[in-house]
Amino acid sequence: MTASLSVDLPPAQPSPQNTSMSFSGRGGDFLRLLITGSLFQIPTFGFYRFWLITKLRRHLWANTQIDGEAFEYTGTAKELLIGFLVALAVLVPLYIAYAILGIFLEEQYAFASVPLVVIMYVLAHFGAYRARKYRASRTIFRGVRFWMKGSGWAYAVRAILWDFATLLTLGLALPWAMASLERYRMRHTYFGNIQGDFVGTGWSLFKRGWWVWALGLVLLAFSFFIFVASNIATGSGKPALQGLAGLVGLLVLALVPAAMAIFTRWHIDGLRFGDVAAASSFRTGTYYGLIFKLIFSSLGFLIAFGLVVGLVVFGFASSLANLAAEMKESSLTAFGIGVLSVLGYLVALLGLGVLQRYFLGRGLWAAIVTSTTVTNLQAVDAALAAGQPAGVLGEGLADALDFSVGI
């Protein structure tokens, strides 16, 4: 007689599902937003930038999809304007106090500026955290809001301590600083009721990018040696040494895209929301390609713009000179050329800004999105709405202090 034995096996776990992200925005649409928005900034004395930034963010969020479902950005230009004005209300008294202090302490003017620099430095870290808090709470996916808690002041203290550690170790502590700060930010970030996390470590980032740090340190030391030698040298040898120092400096800058690409992959690979994970295949060559496109397009723009402005100024100056000769008012020519020069300068700056935002704003965003894969997206199906929109002070400080990153 044989007996059959039945063994209850645990149910098989479903294999993780990978979902690629996609970006559907057209470059032409983004470029039109940039050009028209930049031109509107001239007659509005720059205040149209709040509307421009809002439109650009909505374009990027709305064209970023996971499994065919797009994100939504709900921030408004009015909020950015209010945040900027609130930030000015905080900063203007500081500037006034600094100016008064400089009058009474004229001989110690350089020393008197130290407190202002320290305050701005602390506010920069505080504002960076609050700005991220604002942007997260204006980002929605599947009808559920991202949001953040945590203290901007606590983050600022943590960031400042890591800055000192990085400085004292000649940059060696930077990977651990980045990991610690991103862990703090992500553990205070939520998608509805699902808490975020960051599993990347300083050691894993160091292993990926140690060669960038080592090579950069060697090049900086070599550049410093050349700088000292050029100050000691006299005659024909000095220009050659200074040129070599400049070349070494360019090599150091050339390492930046490689470092940023390494950081981008490491950063995305470490992101978590509950059981949802992300992975990146972002390539270093993509970053260099965008940098080269920006450089060559900027050079082409400046050459073309210079030729156009030269022809316009020449024709404009000739017409005004004839008119001034008839009216015997030579100041009219100088006034007209002055106005045209100012407008030309503004247009040139705005044009370079358009190219920078197009390649390193939209281009980098699209490249990062399309190289990112999300695992276990179905885990967010259980997310429940939670959190409230954050205040606008952080965005205002970012704009007023001119340290805002990205779009």
C-alpha positions, 0 to 999 in steps of 0.5 A: 500500500502506498501513501501519497504525501501532499506538500503545501508550497508557498505561492509563487511570487510574481516576477518584477515588472519593468516599465520604461519611461518615455518623453513625448514633448516636441523640441519645436514646441518647447523652443517656441515657449522659450523664445516667446517667453524670453522676448516677453521678459524685455518689456516686462522687466523680467517679471514674465519669467514666472509665467515662462517657468510655469509653462516650461514645467507644465510642458515637461511634466505633461510629456513625461510618461510611465506606462502611458500615464503622464505626470501633472504640474499644478504650480502657478506663475502667481505662486512663484511671483508671491514667493519671490516678493516674500523672499525680497521682504526677507532679503531687502532688510538684510541688504539695507542693514549690510549697507548701513553697516558698511557705512559705519565700518568703512575700514572693516568693510571686508570683515563686515560682509562676512555675516551677510555671506554666512546668512546667504549661505545658510539661506541657500541651503534652506531655500534649496530644500523648501524649493524641492518641497514646493515642486514635489507638492505640485507634482501629481501622478495618477491623481495622487500628489507627491509631497514632503515634510521635514525641516528646511533648517535641519537640512541646512545644518546637515548640508553645512556640516557636510560642506565643511567635511567635503572641504577638509577632505579635498572633496573625498567626502562628497559621495557620502555627503550626497548620499546622506543629503539625498537620503534625508530628502527622500525619506521625507518625500511621499507619494500619497501615503507611500514613503520614499527612500534612497538606498544609494551609498557614498561608497557605491558612488565613490567606486563609480567615480573615484577616478574623476576625483583623483584625476581632477585633484591631480589636474588642480594640483598641477594647475596650481603648480603652473600658476605659481611657476608663471608668477615666478617666471619672467620673460617669454616663458610666462605666457607659455606657462599661463597658457598651459595652466588654462589648458589644464583648467579646461581639462578639469572642466571637461571632467564635469560631464563625466561626473554628472553622468555618473551621479545621475545613474547612481542617483536614479538607481537609488530612488525608491517609493515603497516597493517601486524602484528605478534604474538608469542606463544614462550614458556619459556620451549623451551628456557630452553630446548635449554640452557640445551642442550647447557650445557650438550652437552658442558660438553660431548664435553669437557669430550670427547675432554679431553680424546682424547687430553690426549691420543694424547698428551701422545703418541705424547710426548713419540714419541718426547721424544724418538726422542729427546733422539736420537738427544739430543735435549730436547727442541724438546719435549717441542716445539711439546707439546706446538704446540699441546696444542695451537691447542688443545685449539683452537679446544676446543674453536671452538667446544664450539662455534659450539655448542653455535651457533647450539643451541642458533643460529639455535635452537633459530631462528627455535623455534622463527620462528615456533612459530610466526604467521603473520596477514594480509600478503596480505597487503604487496602485494602493497609494492613497492621497495625502499631504498638502501643497507646500509654501512658496518661500523656498522657490522665492529664495531660489529665484531671488538668490539666483541659485535655482537648479534646472527649470 
